Amino acid sequence: MTGTAWTFQPTADPDIRAMVVAELYRHTVDGRPAWKLRALGQGWADGLDGLARAYGVDVE
């Protein structure tokens, strides 16, 4: 695959203090491992505390 390009422009909201821009993970294609990249753009106004809670981390 040549010439492949992508663009991603996350929100410019000044209230967003933490953001997951993309996920990079291994995936199986035809029985062979391959890498996948998925653009997310999920943001949290309560910063890293909100991000951690979204992934199941208990934050005091």
Phi and psi in degrees as GROMACS dihedral restraints (atoms count N, CA, C in turn):
[ dihedral_restraints ]
;  ai    aj    ak    al  type     phi  dphi    fc
    3     4     5     6     1  -120.7    20    10
    4     5     6     7     1   153.8    20    10
    6     7     8     9     1    75.4    20    10
    7     8     9    10     1    14.3    20    10
    9    10    11    12     1   -80.8    20    10
   10    11    12    13     1   130.1    20    10
   12    13    14    15     1  -141.5    20    10
   13    14    15    16     1   155.1    20    10
   15    16    17    18     1  -144.1    20    10
   16    17    18    19     1   155.6    20    10
   18    19    20    21     1  -129.8    20    10
   19    20    21    22     1   151.5    20    10
   21    22    23    24     1  -149.6    20    10
   22    23    24    25     1   124.7    20    10
   24    25    26    27     1  -122.1    20    10
   25    26    27    28     1   101.7    20    10
   27    28    29    30     1   -68.4    20    10
   28    29    30    31     1   163.7    20    10
   30    31    32    33     1   -58.9    20    10
   31    32    33    34     1   149.8    20    10
   33    34    35    36     1   -99.3    20    10
   34    35    36    37     1    23.3    20    10
   36    37    38    39     1   -64.3    20    10
   37    38    39    40     1   118.4    20    10
   39    40    41    42     1   -69.7    20    10
   40    41    42    43     1   -13.4    20    10
   42    43    44    45     1   -80.2    20    10
   43    44    45    46     1   -15.2    20    10
   45    46    47    48     1   -76.7    20    10
   46    47    48    49     1   121.4    20    10
   48    49    50    51     1  -107.8    20    10
   49    50    51    52     1   -16.3    20    10
   51    52    53    54     1  -145.0    20    10
   52    53    54    55     1   146.2    20    10
   54    55    56    57     1  -150.2    20    10
   55    56    57    58     1   139.5    20    10
   57    58    59    60     1   -98.1    20    10
   58    59    60    61     1   114.2    20    10
   60    61    62    63     1   -85.1    20    10
   61    62    63    64     1   -40.7    20    10
   63    64    65    66     1  -154.5    20    10
   64    65    66    67     1   160.5    20    10
   66    67    68    69     1  -117.3    20    10
   67    68    69    70     1   134.2    20    10
   69    70    71    72     1  -117.7    20    10
   70    71    72    73     1   123.4    20    10
   72    73    74    75     1  -149.7    20    10
   73    74    75    76     1   160.8    20    10
   75    76    77    78     1   -86.6    20    10
   76    77    78    79     1   144.1    20    10
   78    79    80    81     1  -140.5    20    10
   79    80    81    82     1   152.0    20    10
   81    82    83    84     1  -104.0    20    10
   82    83    84    85     1   127.2    20    10
   84    85    86    87     1  -124.5    20    10
   85    86    87    88     1   118.5    20    10
   87    88    89    90     1    53.1    20    10
   88    89    90    91     1    39.8    20    10
   90    91    92    93     1    78.6    20    10
   91    92    93    94     1     3.4    20    10
   93    94    95    96     1  -116.5    20    10
   94    95    96    97     1   141.7    20    10
   96    97    98    99     1   -70.9    20    10
   97    98    99   100     1   142.6    20    10
   99   100   101   102     1  -145.4    20    10
  100   101   102   103     1   158.5    20    10
  102   103   104   105     1   -96.7    20    10
  103   104   105   106     1   142.4    20    10
  105   106   107   108     1  -126.0    20    10
  106   107   108   109     1   145.1    20    10
  108   109   110   111     1  -123.2    20    10
  109   110   111   112     1   127.7    20    10
  111   112   113   114     1  -124.8    20    10
  112   113   114   115     1   124.2    20    10
  114   115   116   117     1   -76.3    20    10
  115   116   117   118     1   133.9    20    10
  117   118   119   120     1  -115.1    20    10
  118   119   120   121     1   -65.2    20    10
  120   121   122   123     1    73.1    20    10
  121   122   123   124     1    30.3    20    10
  123   124   125   126     1   -86.3    20    10
  124   125   126   127     1   125.9    20    10
  126   127   128   129     1  -122.2    20    10
  127   128   129   130     1   159.0    20    10
  129   130   131   132     1  -131.7    20    10
  130   131   132   133     1   127.5    20    10
  132   133   134   135     1   -72.5    20    10
  133   134   135   136     1   -26.1    20    10
  135   136   137   138     1   -90.8    20    10
  136   137   138   139     1    22.2    20    10
  138   139   140   141     1    68.2    20    10
  139   140   141   142     1  -148.1    20    10
  141   142   143   144     1   -65.5    20    10
  142   143   144   145     1   -26.9    20    10
  144   145   146   147     1   -59.8    20    10
  145   146   147   148     1   -46.6    20    10
  147   148   149   150     1   -65.5    20    10
  148   149   150   151     1   -40.5    20    10
  150   151   152   153     1   -62.5    20    10
  151   152   153   154     1   -46.6    20    10
  153   154   155   156     1   -61.0    20    10
  154   155   156   157     1   -45.4    20    10
  156   157   158   159     1   -60.7    20    10
  157   158   159   160     1   -37.7    20    10
  159   160   161   162     1   -62.1    20    10
  160   161   162   163     1   -27.0    20    10
  162   163   164   165     1  -101.7    20    10
  163   164   165   166     1    16.5    20    10
  165   166   167   168     1    85.2    20    10
  166   167   168   169     1    14.1    20    10
  168   169   170   171     1   -88.9    20    10
  169   170   171   172     1   131.6    20    10
  171   172   173   174     1   -80.5    20    10
  172   173   174   175     1   117.1    20    10
  174   175   176   177     1  -114.2    20    10
  175   176   177   178     1   128.2    20    10
